[in-house]
């Protein structure tokens, strides 16, 4: 399936896995990297499982002065001159290029109903650096996916 996303195969991406239990700071660390994304390299994108989380990140980034648009299945809030986007995992724009991407709740890649959306994001996001957050149980799967795509992987 990785061959379906030729644009993402044009560069060697760096994956950073933030694994651990709930409230261990994994998403916070990834969002700090997202805030530092270089706008001249495409800015950043957050992809999460819930509209509520996407809205929360959208609001936090805008409050901190980072122009961020919101894309969910229910709504689109396009902020003029935005450098970042916050979206639900199904809405992540795999056709765009980013400096930094955050994929939240990666363990849901194992979901029979929605796992394909996380697979699409891992294989298809065109970002220099991809921060993946979630339970440690998905670490090996993401590592194998990175091996298949030739991407760098660090925990």
N, C-alpha and C positions, 0 to 999 in steps of 0.2 A: 504493500500500500504506500510505502514512502515515495515510490516513483510517481505517484499522482500529484506530488507537490514539488514540481521542478524548480520553482522560484526559491523555495527554502533549501534546495540542494545546491544552489549556486554559491552558498557560503558555508563555512564551518562555524556552526553556532556553539556557544558555550552554555551548557545547562548547569544550573546551580540548584541542588535539591535541598530544600528546607523541610526536614522531617521531624516529627515529634508529636507529643500529645497536645490536646486542646489547650489554648492559653499559654503556650510555651514561647511565643514571640516569633514564630516562623513567618507568618504573613506580614508582621510589622517590619521584619528585616528585609523581606522582598519588596515591600512598598517603599522603603527608604531607597533602594536601588532604583525603583521606578521613578521616584521623585528626581533623581539625579540623571535621568535619561537625557541624552543630548538631542535637542530639538532639530539641530541641523542634520542628524542621522535618522530622523523619523520619529523622534519622541518615544512615547511608551504606550503600552496597552495593558490593562488589567482584564482578566477573564475569570469570572467566578460562577458558581452554580446557581445563585439566586439573584433575582432582581434587587432584593433588599441589599445584598452585599455590593452589587454593582453601583447602586445609588449611594451607598455609604462611602465608597472609594471616590466616586465622582464628586460628591460634596466635600470630602476631606481635601482632595487635590485642588479643587477650585478655591476653597478657603485658604489654602497655603499659597495661592497666587499662581498655580499651574493651570492654564486654560485646558479644560478637559471636557470632551463630549461624552454623551451617554447613549448606548445602543443596547436595548433589550427587546424581547419579543413584543412587549407592550408599548414601548415608547422610544422615540429618538429625540435627544436634545443636542442639537449641533451648536456648539459654542464657536462663534467666529474666532479665527486665528488659533484654534486649539492645537496643542502639541501632543496631547495625550487623549486616550479614549478609555472608558470603563464600560464593560459589556458583560452580558451573560455569555457563558461558554459557547452556546450555539451561535451567537452573533459575532464571534471574534473574526475580524477581517483577515483571512489568510492570504489575500491578494495584495496586502499592503506591506511595506517594509518599516521596521521599527528598530530603535536602538536597544530598548529593553522591553521584555514582555514578562508578565506574571500570570501563571496558571495556578489558580487556587483549588484546593480540595481534590488533588490529583488521584486520591484513592477511589474516587467515583469513576475512574476509567474502567473499573471492574463491573459497573452497573450494566445489567442487560438492557435497560431502557435508554440510558443516556451516555453510556461509556464511549460510544462512537464520537461524541463531541470532544471529549478529552483526547482521544486518539488523533482526531483531525487537528486539534490545536498543537499537540506535541510534534506531529509530523509536518504540519503545514505552516506554522508561524514562521515568518521570515524576520527574525530578530537576531541581532548580534549576540545578545545575552538573554537567556530564558530562565526565569526563576520559577521553580515548581515547588508548591507548598502542599503539605498534607501528611497523612499518617505514614510512618516508616514502612508499612507493608507494601507500598507501591515502588519502593526504591529500586529493587531489582528489575522490575518491568521497564521502568524508565531508563535504567542503565542499558538494558538490552536494546531498547529502541534507539538510543544514542549510538550504540555500536553499529546497528544496522544502517544508520544514516551517516556515520562517520563524524558525528558531533562529539565535542568534548563534554565530559560529565564530571562533576565534583559534588561531594556531599559536604 
